Amino acid sequence: MERISILIYRHIIGALTPEEKAELDEWTARSRENEKFVKRVTSPDELQRWRERRNVINTERPAHDMRLRIDSLMADDRRYRMRRKLTSYITGVAASLLLITGVSLFLLLDDTPSQDSSSMNISGVKQSRLDDIHYGSTKAVLTLSNGSTVSFSDTTLSYPDASDSGLHRYVSENNAVEELNLSVPKGGEFKITLEDSTEVWLNADSRLIYPSVFGVCERRVKVSGEAYFSVHHEEDRPFYVDTNDQTIRVYGTTFNVRNYPDDNLAYITLETGSIALSRPGVVHGGEVVMSPGHHATYDKDSERMSMTVVDPAVISSWRHGKFVFENQPLRCIMRDLSRWYDFDYEFADSDIEEIIFLGSIPRYSDFTIAVSIIEKCSDLRISIRDGKVYIQRK
């Protein structure tokens, strides 16, 4: 039953993949008891009741232990006679304010009505002001070695084959090898297929430096910001990804790398295959080998790295139309949103930055939707002040 508890947890925070949703749906359909159980646990009425009671909840249990608690209660009574107790616990954690080691936590629930945002009024702020902030689009600028630039929008960039619809292909003059710089601005995203058939998805405010043609001994690129790689395996030509702080040796793999210059932490998350991490300039020795599901966090200040096990789908959820946050402080959430929606922001008080959120926000919706979700599940008000997004308590 541990697997089902995980699926229910992921369903509550909006992080289910299509495959996981099918798995949970199949389990739900096995019996009427299963169906009733899932419906009650995720009932909007139950979630709303616990929202209203959130101020009286106080627990020391971290939010990630919720999955273990679900599994434990399910094992206590396989006939689900304790469904009321389980429902109270899950919905209490998932839809209310928790005090966890003195830090507030809210669940982000996307129950915003499907309607034209122009008809909505959020926090008393005229919607025309927040309506100016829209979600990002497909765009990038390619800088050639001679300094000239080529702009792309609503397309992808492909080197092996330009025959597919919607693809652009760039070939340097005289087939000479040159360094290319692909930059994705704030409010943008972009996909490129390199000449070896490796695919790279770049998130907002990111950069990829790569050669027009890879050498015969190795393939090497450099990335800044956030990127998801699906590396084509070649036994005799290893693939390397350099960041400012680390070098990633890739063995035919899918993984997510996040290393923004203005962030003090860098992350690498392995989805499939195998990679080895080292400091720049290290070819062999001193490498840290990662397995699927491993999540490496590198602290740039202390120059130390830690390793945890995560769900890679949560980390790379930005590729699939969602922002999924698991116990993330608001300062990190606003930083991600500002890169995608391209806005400046300011907190009224520093303590607001540390409020922890759990859940998901749709990526391809205007900023007003994100504002509505955050405000509905918290005591915050988001407005526009002096041209910036301003976050304060109600």
C-alpha positions in Angstrom: 0.0 0.0 0.0 3.0 2.3 0.2 2.8 2.9 -3.5 -0.8 4.0 -3.3 0.0 6.4 -0.5 2.7 8.0 -2.6 0.3 8.3 -5.6 -2.4 9.9 -3.4 0.2 12.3 -1.9 1.4 13.3 -5.4 -2.2 13.6 -6.6 -2.9 16.1 -3.7 0.0 18.3 -4.6 -0.7 18.1 -8.3 2.5 16.3 -9.3 1.1 13.1 -10.9 2.6 12.1 -14.2 0.1 10.7 -16.8 1.4 7.2 -16.1 1.0 7.6 -12.4 -2.5 9.0 -12.9 -3.4 5.9 -14.9 -2.0 3.7 -12.1 -4.0 5.5 -9.4 -7.2 5.4 -11.6 -6.8 1.7 -12.1 -6.4 1.1 -8.3 -9.4 3.4 -7.6 -11.6 1.4 -10.1 -10.8 -1.9 -8.5 -13.5 -1.6 -5.8 -16.2 0.8 -4.6 -14.3 1.1 -1.3 -11.2 2.3 -3.1 -13.2 4.8 -5.1 -15.0 6.2 -2.0 -11.7 6.4 -0.1 -9.9 8.5 -2.8 -12.9 10.8 -3.4 -13.2 11.6 0.3 -9.5 12.1 0.8 -9.4 14.6 -2.1 -12.8 16.1 -1.5 -12.8 19.9 -2.2 -15.2 20.4 0.7 -12.8 18.6 3.1 -9.9 20.7 1.8 -11.9 23.9 2.2 -12.9 23.1 5.7 -9.3 22.5 6.7 -8.3 25.7 5.0 -10.7 27.5 7.3 -9.2 25.7 10.3 -5.6 26.1 9.4 -4.7 28.6 12.1 -5.4 26.0 14.8 -3.1 23.3 13.4 0.3 22.9 14.9 2.5 19.9 14.2 6.2 19.0 14.3 5.9 16.4 11.5 7.6 17.5 8.3 5.4 17.6 5.2 7.4 14.9 3.4 6.4 12.5 6.2 2.9 12.8 5.1 3.4 9.9 2.7 4.7 7.6 5.4 1.7 8.6 7.6 -0.8 7.8 4.8 0.9 4.4 4.4 0.8 3.7 8.1 -2.8 4.5 8.6 -3.8 2.5 5.5 -2.0 -0.5 7.0 -3.7 -0.1 10.3 -7.1 -0.8 8.8 -7.2 -2.4 5.3 -10.9 -2.0 5.2 -10.5 1.8 5.7 -12.6 2.0 8.8 -10.2 4.7 9.8 -10.9 6.8 6.7 -12.2 9.7 8.7 -9.0 9.9 10.7 -6.9 9.5 7.6 -8.9 12.1 5.7 -8.5 14.6 8.6 -4.8 14.1 8.6 -4.2 14.3 4.8 -6.5 17.2 4.2 -5.2 19.0 7.2 -1.6 18.7 6.0 -2.5 19.3 2.4 -4.8 22.2 2.6 -3.9 24.2 5.7 -1.3 26.3 7.3 1.2 24.1 9.3 3.8 25.2 11.7 6.9 23.2 11.0 9.9 24.0 13.2 8.4 27.5 13.4 8.0 28.0 9.6 4.6 28.4 7.9 3.6 26.0 5.2 0.8 26.3 2.7 -0.5 24.0 0.1 -0.9 25.4 -3.4 -4.2 24.1 -4.8 -5.2 25.0 -8.3 -8.9 25.2 -7.9 -9.1 28.5 -9.8 -12.3 28.6 -11.9 -11.7 28.2 -15.6 -12.5 31.6 -16.9 -11.2 34.6 -18.7 -8.8 36.3 -16.3 -10.0 39.7 -17.4 -13.2 39.0 -15.4 -11.3 38.3 -12.2 -10.5 40.7 -9.4 -7.7 39.7 -7.1 -6.9 41.4 -3.8 -8.7 44.5 -4.9 -6.0 45.3 -7.4 -7.3 46.3 -10.8 -6.8 43.3 -13.0 -5.5 45.4 -15.9 -2.3 46.0 -13.9 -1.6 42.3 -13.2 -2.9 41.3 -16.6 0.2 42.9 -18.1 2.2 39.9 -16.8 1.9 37.0 -19.2 3.5 33.5 -19.2 6.6 33.0 -21.3 7.0 31.8 -24.9 9.4 29.9 -27.2 12.2 32.2 -28.0 16.0 32.4 -28.1 18.9 34.3 -29.6 21.8 32.5 -31.3 25.1 34.4 -31.2 27.7 33.3 -33.8 31.4 33.4 -33.5 31.6 36.6 -35.6 29.3 38.3 -33.2 26.2 38.3 -35.4 22.9 37.1 -34.0 20.0 35.1 -35.2 16.7 35.3 -33.3 14.2 32.4 -33.0 10.6 32.3 -31.8 7.9 29.7 -31.8 10.2 27.1 -33.2 13.1 24.7 -32.3 16.7 24.6 -33.5 17.9 21.4 -35.2 21.3 20.5 -36.6 21.0 16.9 -37.9 17.8 17.4 -39.9 16.0 20.5 -41.0 13.3 18.6 -42.9 10.8 18.4 -40.1 8.2 21.2 -39.9 9.0 24.0 -37.5 12.7 23.3 -37.3 15.5 25.7 -38.2 19.0 24.5 -39.1 22.2 26.5 -38.9 25.4 25.6 -40.7 28.5 27.7 -40.4 30.3 29.0 -43.4 32.7 26.6 -45.1 31.5 24.0 -42.6 34.1 25.4 -40.1 33.8 24.5 -36.4 32.8 27.5 -34.4 31.6 28.2 -30.9 27.9 29.1 -30.7 26.0 30.7 -27.9 22.3 30.1 -27.5 20.7 32.4 -25.0 17.1 32.1 -23.7 15.9 35.4 -22.0 13.6 35.7 -19.1 10.1 34.9 -20.2 11.3 32.3 -22.6 12.1 28.6 -23.2 13.7 26.7 -26.1 14.6 23.3 -27.4 17.6 22.5 -29.5 18.7 19.3 -31.1 22.5 19.1 -31.4 24.4 17.6 -34.3 24.8 14.3 -32.5 21.0 14.1 -31.9 21.3 15.1 -28.3 18.2 17.1 -27.2 18.4 20.0 -24.8 15.5 22.0 -23.3 16.4 25.4 -21.9 14.4 27.1 -19.3 14.0 30.9 -18.9 17.1 33.0 -18.4 19.5 30.2 -19.5 22.4 29.8 -21.9 24.0 27.0 -23.8 27.5 27.3 -25.4 28.3 24.5 -27.8 30.4 23.9 -31.0 28.7 23.8 -34.4 30.3 20.3 -34.9 31.5 18.1 -32.1 35.1 16.7 -32.2 36.0 13.1 -32.9 37.1 12.4 -29.3 34.5 14.0 -27.1 31.4 16.1 -27.1 31.4 19.1 -24.7 28.9 21.9 -24.0 28.6 24.5 -21.3 25.3 25.5 -19.6 24.2 28.3 -17.3 20.7 28.5 -15.9 18.5 25.5 -16.1 18.4 22.8 -18.8 17.1 19.3 -19.3 19.3 17.0 -21.4 18.5 13.8 -23.3 22.0 12.7 -24.4 22.5 10.4 -27.4 24.8 7.6 -26.3 28.1 7.2 -28.2 30.6 4.7 -26.7 33.7 6.3 -28.2 32.7 9.9 -27.8 31.8 10.8 -24.2 29.5 13.8 -23.6 30.5 16.5 -21.0 28.4 19.3 -19.6 30.4 22.1 -17.9 28.9 24.6 -15.5 30.7 27.3 -13.6 31.2 24.9 -10.6 31.1 21.3 -11.9 31.7 19.0 -14.9 29.2 16.3 -15.7 30.3 13.2 -17.6 27.3 11.7 -19.3 26.7 8.1 -20.3 23.6 8.2 -22.5 21.3 9.8 -20.0 18.3 12.1 -19.2 18.9 14.6 -16.5 18.1 18.1 -15.3 20.8 20.7 -14.4 20.1 23.9 -12.6 22.9 26.4 -12.0 22.0 30.1 -12.2 24.8 32.5 -11.5 22.8 34.5 -8.9 21.8 31.4 -6.9 24.1 30.1 -4.2 22.9 26.5 -4.7 23.2 24.4 -7.9 21.3 21.2 -8.6 21.7 18.2 -10.8 19.0 15.5 -10.9 19.4 12.2 -12.8 16.3 10.7 -14.4 17.7 7.8 -16.3 21.1 6.4 -17.1 24.3 7.4 -15.3 26.4 10.5 -14.8 29.6 11.4 -12.9 30.3 14.7 -11.3 33.6 16.4 -10.8 35.1 19.9 -10.4 36.0 21.7 -13.7 39.3 20.5 -15.2 39.2 17.1 -13.5 39.2 14.3 -16.1 39.4 11.2 -14.0 39.4 10.6 -10.3 37.5 12.5 -7.7 34.2 11.8 -9.5 30.9 11.3 -7.8 28.7 8.8 -9.7 24.9 9.3 -9.6 22.2 6.8 -10.1 18.6 7.4 -11.3 16.6 9.4 -8.8 19.7 11.0 -7.2 19.6 14.7 -6.6 22.9 16.5 -6.1 23.0 19.9 -4.3 26.1 21.9 -4.6 26.7 24.8 -2.1 28.8 27.4 -3.9 29.8 29.2 -0.7 31.1 26.1 1.2 32.0 24.2 -2.0 30.3 21.2 -0.6 27.9 18.8 -2.2 25.2 16.6 -0.8 23.1 13.8 -2.3 19.5 12.9 -1.8 16.9 10.8 -3.5 14.0 12.6 -5.1 11.3 12.1 -7.7 12.9 13.4 -10.9 9.5 14.2 -12.5 9.0 16.9 -9.8 12.3 18.6 -10.6 11.7 18.6 -14.3 8.0 19.4 -14.1 8.7 22.8 -15.8 9.1 20.8 -19.1 5.5 19.5 -18.7 3.6 22.6 -18.0 3.8 22.8 -14.2 5.7 24.4 -11.4 5.8 21.7 -8.7 7.1 22.9 -5.4 7.9 20.5 -2.5 8.6 22.4 0.7 9.9 25.4 -1.1 10.3 28.9 0.5 8.4 31.7 -1.2 11.7 33.4 -2.1 12.6 30.5 -4.3 9.1 30.3 -5.8 9.0 34.0 -6.7 12.4 33.7 -8.2 11.3 31.0 -10.5 8.0 32.7 -11.4 9.8 36.0 -12.1 12.1 34.3 -14.6 9.2 32.7 -16.4 6.9 35.7 -16.3 9.7 38.3 -16.5 8.9 40.7 -13.7 10.7 42.3 -10.8 9.4 41.8 -7.3 9.7 42.9 -3.7 8.7 41.5 -0.3 7.2 43.7 2.3 9.0 41.8 5.1 11.9 39.4 5.1 9.9 36.8 7.1 7.5 36.4 4.2 10.3 35.1 2.1 10.6 32.0 4.3 7.0 30.9 4.1 7.0 27.3 2.8 4.7 26.1 0.1 3.8 22.6 -1.2 1.9 22.0 -4.4 1.8 23.1 -8.1 1.0 26.1 -10.2 0.1 25.8 -14.0 3.0 27.1 -16.1 1.1 28.1 -19.2 -1.4 30.4 -17.6 -1.1 34.1 -16.9 0.3 35.4 -13.7 -3.1 36.3 -12.3 -3.8 32.6 -11.9 -0.6 32.0 -9.9 -1.5 35.0 -7.8 -5.0 33.6 -7.1 -3.7 30.2 -6.1 -1.1 31.7 -3.7 -3.5 34.1 -2.1 -6.4 31.6 -1.7 -4.2 29.2 0.3 -2.3 31.8 2.4 -2.6 35.1 4.3 -0.7 36.9 1.6 -1.7 39.7 -0.8 0.1 40.3 -4.1 -0.2 43.6 -5.9 1.7 46.0 -8.1 3.7 48.8 -6.5 6.2 51.1 -8.3 6.3 48.8 -11.3 7.1 45.7 -9.2 5.2 42.7 -7.9 4.7 43.5 -4.2 4.1 40.6 -1.7 2.7 41.4 1.7 0.5 40.0 4.4 -3.2 40.7 4.3 
